[in-house]
Amino acid sequence: MSENEGRLERAEVEHLLSSGMFQRAPLRARLLKYVCEKTLSGQEDEVKEYNIAVEALGRPADFDQRRDAIVRVEAHRLRKRLDAYYEGEGAGRPVRIVLPAGKYVPEFVRQGAAAPEEKAQKAALARMRPAVMGWQFVAALAGLVVVGVGLVFWTTMHRRAMASGTAPMPVGTVRLLAGAEEGGIDREGNAWLPDRFYSGGEARRNPAGSVQGVDAGLLFRTRREGAFDYAIPLNEGIYELRLYFAETEFGAKGASGGAETSRIFHVTANGKMLLPYFDVASDAGAGEADERVFSGVSPAGDGKLHLSFRGETGQALVNAIEITPGDSGGLKPIRILCQEHPYADRLGRVWSSDRYFRGGKLVERPVLEGDPEDGNLYTGERFGNLVYTIPVAAGRYDITLHFAERWFGPGNRGGGGVGNRRFDIICNGTTLARNFDVLKEAGAPNKSVVKVFRNLEPNPQGKLVLSLEPSVNYALVNAIEVKPSHR
C-alpha cells in the first residue's frame, strides 16, 4: 500500500490513538500502533507474537509465548474495543480497523466501499444494458432502484431496531449503561453500550460527583428509574450477572435524615426473585457505588434474560447492567492487582487494575526479580489503612493475598527489620491473622509471601469486606485473588 493509498488508513489510526479511548490502556494503544504501522508499511510478515511482545509491549528478549499470554490477552481486549467502537460512536467513520479473530495483522475496511448487494446490482445493470433499449432499459433500471431502496430501507429499519433494543441480537457479553444515550470504555478496556433492550421507566442523569467509587464517572452518570423491564438476547449458556446501583436522590450530604426506606424495590430475573425489598441506601449507603453479583444465570426459553424492576416504596432504579460468560462451578475467579492497569501473568491469567478499595495509597515498586510465580505481581502496592469491599455471589470463597516487603529490611530504604510493620487481616469482622509481619513470614526482604484463607462467606450485602488494619506502621497488599472454595 503506497503512502497516498494509505492516507485514510493512517488518519484513522491517529484518530483512535488521540481519541482518549486508550487513555487507561497504554499497552493496547502500543499494540494497535505497532500492528497498524507494520501493516501499512508492507511489513505484515513481521507482525508476529514474539515481535509484538518485545518491540511493542516491552517484554524482554527471552520472552516465551508459551508461558506469557500477554499478546493474546491484549489482542483479545483490543479486538473487543474496536468492535464496540465501530458498532457505536465510530459507525460513521470512513475507515474501520478490524483485528480478525486469531490474527494480529489488522484489516482496513473503507466504510464507503460498495456493499455486496450494491456491487451485484451494478454488475447486473452492466450486463443488461446492451440487451435492453428504451422502456425495457427504464423498467429494468426502475426494478433495480426498487430493490436498492428496499435494501436501504430494510438496513435502516434494522439498525434503528437494534439501536432501540427491539431487534434480537444474541451475544455472549452485554454491558449496558442504563439511561445513557452514549456508550463508553471503562478503565479495564471494556466497552459499555448505551441503554437498550428496555421497556418502561425513564432515563435520569445523576449529578456530577454524586457517586463515590472506582469508575463511578462512567457507570453511574445515568440511571433508569420507575417500573421497567429488560429483555436482553443472549446466546445459550451460563452467565454471571452484575447489577450496579447508587442512591443519589435521597440522603444527600447535609440532609438531616438518612436515605433508608426512601426507595425500596424488587428485582427479578426470568421470574425468579434476585433482590427482594432492596434498599440501595441500606445496602451500601447514600452516594456510594453498589454492585450485586449473581452466578448461574441463563436466558429463558425465548433466548432472552428478562430482568424486572418494580418499586415497593418509591421508584426502582439501576445504573448499569453487566452480563458475562459464567461457569457451572460458580463465580469465576476475581483477580485484583494493586496497579493502575490490568496485567496478564505468566500463566495467561488476567488481573484487573486496582478496584473495590477504600483508603490507602498506591505506589510502584521494581519488578521482584527471581520470584517463582511472577515478579510483576509485586510491582504495585497499596499501603495504609485499607478496606476492600469485593462483591460476590452467594457461596463460600477462598481469598489469596500476595505480599512482599519492599520498604523495610536490610538493604531497603526503610531499613530496620522484623517488627517494623505489623497489621491485622480481617474479613467481615472475623480476624484471619493478627499482627501479621510480611518480613517475618518471608524470612527476608524482597521475597513474596502468599497467604490463603479458606471457606469465607459474604455478608448479607453480598460482599467480602477485607480489612487490613495497621498495628505498627502501614498495612500493605500487592494482589488479591478470590475464587469459590471448591475450585
C-alpha positions as CSV (number, residue, x, y, z in Angstrom):
1,M,0.0,0.0,0.0
2,S,1.5,3.3,-1.1
3,E,1.7,6.4,1.2
4,N,-1.1,8.0,-0.8
5,E,-3.3,4.9,-0.8
6,G,-2.9,4.5,2.9
7,R,-3.7,8.1,3.8
8,L,-7.2,7.4,5.1
9,E,-6.0,4.3,7.0
10,R,-3.2,6.2,8.7
11,A,-5.5,9.0,9.6
12,E,-7.9,6.5,11.2
13,V,-5.0,5.1,13.3
14,E,-4.1,8.6,14.5
15,H,-7.7,9.3,15.2
16,L,-8.1,6.3,17.5
17,L,-4.8,6.9,19.3
18,S,-5.6,10.6,20.0
19,S,-9.3,10.0,20.9
20,G,-8.7,9.2,24.5
21,M,-10.2,5.7,24.3
22,F,-6.8,4.2,25.2
23,Q,-6.0,6.6,28.0
24,R,-6.2,3.9,30.6
25,A,-4.9,1.1,28.3
26,P,-1.4,2.1,27.1
27,L,-0.5,-1.4,26.2
28,R,-3.4,-1.7,23.8
29,A,-2.5,1.6,22.3
30,R,1.1,0.5,21.6
31,L,-0.2,-2.8,20.2
32,L,-2.6,-1.0,17.8
33,K,0.1,1.4,16.7
34,Y,2.6,-1.3,16.1
35,V,0.5,-3.7,14.1
36,C,-1.0,-0.9,12.0
37,E,2.3,0.7,11.2
38,K,3.8,-2.6,10.2
39,T,0.9,-3.5,8.0
40,L,0.6,-0.1,6.3
41,S,4.3,-0.1,5.6
42,G,4.1,-3.5,3.9
43,Q,5.8,-5.4,6.7
44,E,3.0,-7.8,7.6
45,D,5.4,-10.7,7.9
46,E,6.9,-9.0,11.0
47,V,3.6,-8.9,12.8
48,K,4.2,-11.9,15.0
49,E,3.5,-12.6,18.7
50,Y,7.2,-12.5,19.7
51,N,7.9,-9.2,17.8
52,I,4.8,-7.6,19.3
53,A,5.7,-8.7,22.8
54,V,9.3,-7.4,22.6
55,E,9.1,-4.4,20.3
56,A,5.6,-3.1,21.3
57,L,4.9,-4.3,24.8
58,G,8.3,-4.1,26.3
59,R,8.8,-7.7,27.1
60,P,12.5,-8.9,27.5
61,A,14.3,-10.7,24.6
62,D,13.8,-14.1,26.3
63,F,10.1,-13.7,26.0
64,D,8.4,-17.1,25.9
65,Q,4.9,-17.0,24.4
66,R,4.1,-20.5,25.8
67,R,4.4,-19.1,29.3
68,D,3.3,-15.4,28.8
69,A,0.0,-14.8,27.1
70,I,0.1,-11.0,27.3
71,V,-0.1,-10.6,23.5
72,R,-3.1,-12.9,23.1
73,V,-4.9,-11.2,26.0
74,E,-4.2,-7.7,24.9
75,A,-5.1,-8.5,21.3
76,H,-8.4,-10.0,22.5
77,R,-9.2,-6.9,24.5
78,L,-8.2,-4.6,21.6
79,R,-10.4,-6.6,19.2
80,K,-13.4,-6.2,21.6
81,R,-12.8,-2.5,22.0
82,L,-12.5,-1.9,18.2
83,D,-15.7,-3.9,17.5
84,A,-17.6,-1.9,20.1
85,Y,-16.3,1.4,18.9
86,Y,-17.3,0.8,15.3
87,E,-20.7,-0.6,16.3
88,G,-21.4,2.6,18.3
89,E,-19.9,6.1,18.0
90,G,-17.5,5.1,15.3
91,A,-20.2,3.7,12.9
92,G,-19.8,6.7,10.5
93,R,-16.0,6.7,10.3
94,P,-14.6,6.5,6.7
95,V,-12.3,3.6,7.7
96,R,-12.9,0.7,10.0
97,I,-9.9,-1.1,11.6
98,V,-10.6,-4.8,12.2
99,L,-8.5,-7.2,14.1
100,P,-9.6,-10.7,12.8
101,A,-10.0,-13.4,15.5
102,G,-6.8,-15.4,15.9
103,K,-4.7,-12.9,13.9
104,Y,-2.6,-9.9,14.6
105,V,-2.5,-8.3,11.1
106,P,-5.3,-5.8,11.0
107,E,-7.7,-5.2,8.1
108,F,-8.7,-1.7,7.0
109,V,-12.2,-1.6,5.6
110,R,-13.3,1.6,3.9
111,Q,-16.8,2.2,5.0
112,G,-17.7,4.0,1.8
113,A,-17.0,0.9,-0.3
114,A,-19.9,-0.6,-2.1
115,A,-21.8,-3.3,-0.3
116,P,-22.0,-6.7,-1.9
117,E,-25.7,-6.1,-2.8
118,E,-24.8,-2.8,-4.4
119,K,-22.0,-4.4,-6.4
120,A,-24.3,-7.2,-7.6
121,Q,-26.8,-4.6,-8.7
122,K,-24.3,-2.6,-10.7
123,A,-22.9,-5.8,-12.4
124,A,-26.4,-6.9,-13.4
125,L,-27.1,-3.5,-14.8
126,A,-23.9,-3.5,-16.8
127,R,-24.8,-6.9,-18.3
128,M,-28.3,-6.0,-19.3
129,R,-27.5,-2.5,-20.7
130,P,-26.6,-3.7,-24.2
131,A,-29.6,-6.0,-24.4
132,V,-32.3,-3.6,-23.4
133,M,-33.4,-0.4,-25.1
134,G,-35.9,2.3,-24.4
135,W,-38.7,1.4,-22.0
136,Q,-37.1,-2.0,-21.3
137,F,-34.0,-0.3,-20.0
138,V,-36.1,2.1,-17.9
139,A,-38.1,-0.8,-16.5
140,A,-35.0,-2.8,-15.6
141,L,-33.4,0.3,-14.0
142,A,-36.6,1.0,-12.1
143,G,-36.6,-2.6,-10.8
144,L,-33.0,-2.2,-9.6
145,V,-33.9,1.1,-7.9
146,V,-36.8,-0.5,-6.1
147,V,-34.6,-3.4,-4.9
148,G,-31.9,-0.9,-3.8
149,V,-34.4,1.3,-2.0
150,G,-35.8,-1.8,-0.3
151,L,-32.4,-2.9,0.8
152,V,-31.6,0.6,2.2
153,F,-35.0,0.7,3.9
154,W,-34.5,-2.7,5.5
155,T,-31.0,-1.9,6.6
156,T,-32.0,1.4,8.1
157,M,-35.0,0.0,9.9
158,H,-32.9,-2.9,11.2
159,R,-30.2,-0.6,12.5
160,R,-32.9,1.6,14.2
161,A,-34.4,-1.5,15.8
162,M,-31.0,-2.7,17.0
163,A,-30.3,0.7,18.5
164,S,-33.6,0.8,20.3
165,G,-33.2,-2.8,21.5
166,T,-36.3,-4.1,19.7
167,A,-34.4,-6.5,17.3
168,P,-32.9,-9.7,18.7
169,M,-29.1,-9.8,18.7
170,P,-27.9,-12.8,20.7
171,V,-24.5,-12.2,22.2
172,G,-22.2,-13.6,24.9
173,T,-21.3,-10.4,26.7
174,V,-23.5,-7.4,27.4
175,R,-22.6,-4.2,29.2
176,L,-25.3,-1.6,29.4
177,L,-25.2,2.0,30.8
178,A,-28.8,2.3,32.0
179,G,-30.4,5.6,30.9
180,A,-27.4,6.6,28.8
181,E,-27.6,7.8,25.2
182,E,-23.9,7.1,24.6
183,G,-21.6,4.2,25.5
184,G,-18.1,4.4,26.8
185,I,-14.9,2.5,27.7
186,D,-14.1,1.6,31.3
187,R,-10.6,1.5,32.8
188,E,-10.2,-2.2,32.1
189,G,-10.8,-1.6,28.4
190,N,-14.3,-3.0,28.4
191,A,-16.9,-1.4,26.0
192,W,-20.2,-0.3,27.5
193,L,-23.2,0.2,25.3
194,P,-25.8,2.9,25.6
195,D,-29.2,1.9,27.1
196,R,-31.1,-0.7,25.1
197,F,-33.4,-3.8,25.3
198,Y,-35.6,-1.9,27.9
199,S,-39.3,-1.2,28.2
200,G,-40.8,1.3,30.6
201,G,-39.2,3.6,33.1
202,E,-37.4,6.9,32.4
203,A,-33.8,7.8,31.8
204,R,-32.3,10.0,34.5
205,R,-28.9,11.7,34.9
206,N,-27.0,11.8,38.2
207,P,-25.4,15.0,39.4
208,A,-21.7,15.1,38.7
209,G,-19.6,13.8,41.6
210,S,-22.6,12.4,43.4
211,V,-21.3,8.8,43.5
212,Q,-18.1,7.6,45.2
213,G,-16.2,4.6,43.9
214,V,-13.9,3.4,41.1
215,D,-15.3,4.0,37.6
216,A,-18.2,6.0,39.1
217,G,-17.7,8.6,36.4
218,L,-18.8,6.1,33.7
219,L,-21.1,3.5,35.3
220,F,-23.1,5.9,37.4
221,R,-23.6,9.0,35.3
222,T,-27.1,7.9,34.4
223,R,-29.8,5.5,35.6
224,R,-33.2,4.1,34.5
225,E,-35.9,4.7,37.1
226,G,-39.5,3.7,37.6
227,A,-41.3,0.4,36.7
228,F,-39.3,-1.1,33.9
229,D,-38.0,-4.4,32.3
230,Y,-35.1,-5.5,30.2
231,A,-35.3,-8.4,27.7
232,I,-31.6,-9.0,26.8
233,P,-30.9,-11.5,24.0
234,L,-28.1,-14.0,24.9
235,N,-26.5,-17.0,23.4
236,E,-27.4,-20.2,25.2
237,G,-25.2,-20.8,28.2
238,I,-24.4,-19.8,31.8
239,Y,-23.7,-16.3,32.7
240,E,-22.6,-14.0,35.6
241,L,-24.9,-11.0,36.2
242,R,-23.7,-7.8,37.8
243,L,-26.1,-5.0,38.7
244,Y,-24.8,-1.6,39.6
245,F,-26.7,0.8,41.8
246,A,-26.2,4.2,43.6
247,E,-28.7,6.2,45.6
248,T,-28.1,9.9,44.6
249,E,-31.6,11.4,45.2
250,F,-32.2,10.6,48.9
251,G,-29.8,11.1,51.8
252,A,-27.6,13.8,50.2
253,K,-24.8,15.3,52.2
254,G,-26.0,17.8,54.7
255,A,-29.5,16.4,54.8
256,S,-31.0,16.0,58.3
257,G,-32.4,12.5,57.6
258,G,-30.9,9.3,56.1
259,A,-32.0,7.8,52.8
260,E,-33.1,4.4,54.2
261,T,-36.6,3.3,53.4
262,S,-37.0,6.2,50.9
263,R,-36.6,3.8,48.0
264,I,-37.3,0.0,48.3
265,F,-37.8,-2.2,45.2
266,H,-37.7,-5.7,43.9
267,V,-35.5,-7.2,41.1
268,T,-36.3,-10.5,39.4
269,A,-34.6,-12.5,36.6
270,N,-36.8,-14.7,34.4
271,G,-39.4,-14.5,37.1
272,K,-37.0,-15.6,39.9
273,M,-36.5,-13.1,42.8
274,L,-33.0,-11.8,42.9
275,L,-33.3,-8.8,45.3
276,P,-36.5,-8.6,47.4
277,Y,-37.2,-5.4,49.2
278,F,-33.9,-3.9,48.0
279,D,-32.8,-0.6,49.6
280,V,-29.6,0.7,48.0
281,A,-29.0,3.2,50.8
282,S,-29.2,0.4,53.4
283,D,-27.1,-1.9,51.2
284,A,-24.2,0.5,50.6
285,G,-25.0,4.0,51.8
286,A,-26.3,7.1,50.1
287,G,-24.0,8.2,47.3
288,E,-21.9,5.0,47.4
289,A,-21.4,2.8,44.4
290,D,-23.0,-0.6,45.0
291,E,-22.6,-3.8,43.0
292,R,-24.5,-7.0,43.4
293,V,-23.4,-10.3,41.7
294,F,-25.3,-13.4,40.6
295,S,-23.8,-16.6,39.1
296,G,-25.5,-19.4,37.2
297,V,-27.8,-17.1,35.2
298,S,-29.2,-18.3,31.9
299,P,-31.6,-16.9,29.3
300,A,-35.2,-18.0,29.3
301,G,-36.7,-20.3,26.6
302,D,-37.1,-17.4,24.2
303,G,-33.3,-16.7,24.3
304,K,-33.5,-13.6,26.4
305,L,-32.7,-12.7,30.0
306,H,-35.8,-10.9,31.4
307,L,-35.0,-8.5,34.2
308,S,-37.8,-6.8,36.0
309,F,-37.5,-3.8,38.4
310,R,-40.6,-2.9,40.4
311,G,-40.9,-0.3,43.3
312,E,-42.4,-1.2,46.7
313,T,-41.7,2.3,48.1
314,G,-40.7,4.9,45.6
315,Q,-39.2,4.1,42.2
316,A,-36.9,1.2,41.3
317,L,-33.6,2.1,39.6
318,V,-30.5,0.6,38.1
319,N,-27.3,2.4,36.8
320,A,-25.6,-0.3,34.8
321,I,-26.1,-4.0,33.8
322,E,-23.2,-6.3,33.1
323,I,-23.6,-9.9,31.7
324,T,-20.5,-12.0,31.1
325,P,-20.0,-15.7,30.3
326,G,-20.0,-17.8,33.5
327,D,-19.1,-21.2,34.8
328,S,-21.2,-24.0,36.1
329,G,-18.8,-24.3,39.0
330,G,-19.8,-20.9,40.4
331,L,-18.3,-17.4,40.2
332,K,-15.2,-17.1,38.1
333,P,-12.1,-16.1,39.9
334,I,-11.7,-12.4,40.7
335,R,-8.1,-11.2,40.5
336,I,-7.1,-7.7,41.6
337,L,-3.7,-6.2,41.1
338,C,-2.6,-3.1,43.1
339,Q,-1.6,-1.4,39.9
340,E,-3.2,1.2,37.6
341,H,-3.5,-1.2,34.6
342,P,-4.6,-4.8,34.1
343,Y,-2.0,-7.4,33.6
344,A,-1.8,-10.9,32.1
345,D,0.6,-13.1,34.1
346,R,2.9,-15.9,33.0
347,L,0.0,-18.4,33.1
348,G,-2.2,-16.2,31.0
349,R,-4.5,-15.2,33.9
350,V,-5.8,-11.7,33.6
351,W,-5.6,-9.5,36.7
352,S,-7.7,-6.3,36.8
353,S,-6.3,-3.0,37.9
354,D,-6.9,-1.9,41.5
355,R,-10.6,-1.7,42.4
356,Y,-13.1,-2.1,45.3
357,F,-10.7,-0.4,47.7
358,R,-11.2,2.4,50.2
359,G,-8.3,4.1,51.8
360,G,-4.5,3.7,51.4
361,K,-2.1,4.9,48.7
362,L,-0.9,3.2,45.6
363,V,2.8,3.1,44.8
364,E,5.1,1.5,42.2
365,R,7.9,-0.9,43.1
366,P,10.6,-2.5,40.9
367,V,9.9,-6.0,39.5
368,L,10.5,-8.7,42.1
369,E,13.4,-10.5,40.4
370,G,13.6,-14.3,40.7
371,D,10.1,-14.7,42.1
372,P,8.9,-18.3,41.5
373,E,5.4,-17.2,40.4
374,D,5.6,-13.8,38.7
375,G,7.6,-10.9,40.0
376,N,5.4,-8.5,38.0
377,L,2.6,-9.1,40.5
378,Y,4.6,-7.2,43.1
379,T,5.4,-4.0,41.1
380,G,2.4,-2.3,42.6
381,E,1.5,-1.9,46.3
382,R,-1.4,-0.3,48.2
383,F,-0.4,0.6,51.7
384,G,-2.2,2.4,54.6
385,N,-5.4,1.5,56.5
386,L,-7.1,-0.5,53.8
387,V,-10.5,-1.9,53.1
388,Y,-11.5,-3.9,50.0
389,T,-15.2,-4.5,49.6
390,I,-15.5,-7.2,47.0
391,P,-18.9,-8.2,45.6
392,V,-19.5,-11.9,45.1
393,A,-22.4,-14.3,44.5
394,A,-23.8,-16.5,47.3
395,G,-21.4,-19.2,48.4
396,R,-18.1,-19.8,50.1
397,Y,-14.8,-18.4,48.9
398,D,-11.0,-18.7,49.3
399,I,-9.1,-15.4,49.4
400,T,-5.4,-15.5,48.4
401,L,-3.3,-12.4,49.3
402,H,0.1,-11.6,47.8
403,F,2.6,-9.6,49.8
404,A,6.3,-8.5,49.5
405,E,8.2,-6.3,51.9
406,R,9.8,-3.7,49.6
407,W,10.4,-0.9,52.2
408,F,11.7,-2.3,55.5
409,G,14.5,-4.7,56.0
410,P,18.3,-4.7,55.3
411,G,19.2,-3.0,52.1
412,N,15.8,-1.4,51.6
413,R,15.1,2.4,52.0
414,G,13.2,2.0,55.3
415,G,15.9,-0.1,57.0
416,G,15.0,-1.9,60.2
417,G,13.8,-5.4,60.1
418,V,11.2,-7.8,61.6
419,G,8.6,-5.9,63.7
420,N,8.7,-2.7,61.7
421,R,5.4,-3.4,60.0
422,R,2.6,-5.4,61.6
423,F,-1.1,-5.4,60.8
424,D,-4.3,-7.4,61.3
425,I,-6.2,-9.1,58.4
426,I,-9.9,-9.2,58.9
427,C,-12.8,-10.4,56.7
428,N,-16.4,-9.5,57.5
429,G,-15.5,-8.9,61.1
430,T,-13.5,-12.2,61.7
431,T,-9.8,-11.8,62.3
432,L,-7.9,-14.0,60.0
433,A,-4.4,-13.0,61.1
434,R,-3.2,-10.8,63.9
435,N,0.0,-8.7,63.9
436,F,0.9,-10.2,60.5
437,D,4.5,-9.3,59.6
438,V,5.4,-9.8,55.9
439,L,9.1,-9.6,56.6
440,K,9.0,-12.2,59.4
441,E,6.8,-14.5,57.2
442,A,9.1,-14.2,54.2
443,G,12.4,-14.6,56.2
444,A,14.0,-11.8,54.1
445,P,13.0,-8.5,52.4
446,N,12.0,-8.5,48.7
447,K,10.6,-12.0,48.8
448,S,7.0,-12.8,48.0
449,V,4.6,-14.2,50.6
450,V,1.3,-15.8,49.7
451,K,-1.4,-16.3,52.3
452,V,-4.7,-18.3,51.6
453,F,-7.8,-18.0,53.8
454,R,-10.5,-20.6,53.0
455,N,-14.3,-21.0,53.3
456,L,-15.2,-17.4,53.8
457,E,-18.8,-16.3,53.4
458,P,-20.0,-13.0,52.1
459,N,-22.0,-10.7,54.3
460,P,-25.8,-10.2,53.8
461,Q,-25.0,-7.4,51.3
462,G,-23.1,-10.0,49.1
463,K,-19.7,-8.6,49.9
464,L,-16.4,-9.9,51.2
465,V,-15.1,-7.0,53.2
466,L,-11.4,-7.4,53.6
467,S,-9.8,-5.0,56.1
468,L,-6.0,-4.6,56.6
469,E,-5.7,-2.6,59.9
470,P,-2.3,-1.3,60.9
471,S,-0.7,-2.2,64.3
472,V,2.8,-0.9,63.6
473,N,3.3,1.4,60.6
474,Y,1.1,0.8,57.5
475,A,-0.6,-2.3,56.2
476,L,0.1,-3.4,52.6
477,V,-1.0,-5.7,49.9
478,N,0.1,-6.4,46.3
479,A,-2.6,-8.5,44.8
480,I,-5.8,-10.3,45.8
481,E,-7.5,-13.4,44.4
482,V,-11.0,-14.6,45.2
483,K,-12.4,-17.8,44.0
484,P,-15.0,-20.4,45.1
485,S,-13.8,-22.7,47.8
486,H,-14.3,-25.9,45.9
487,R,-12.1,-24.9,42.9
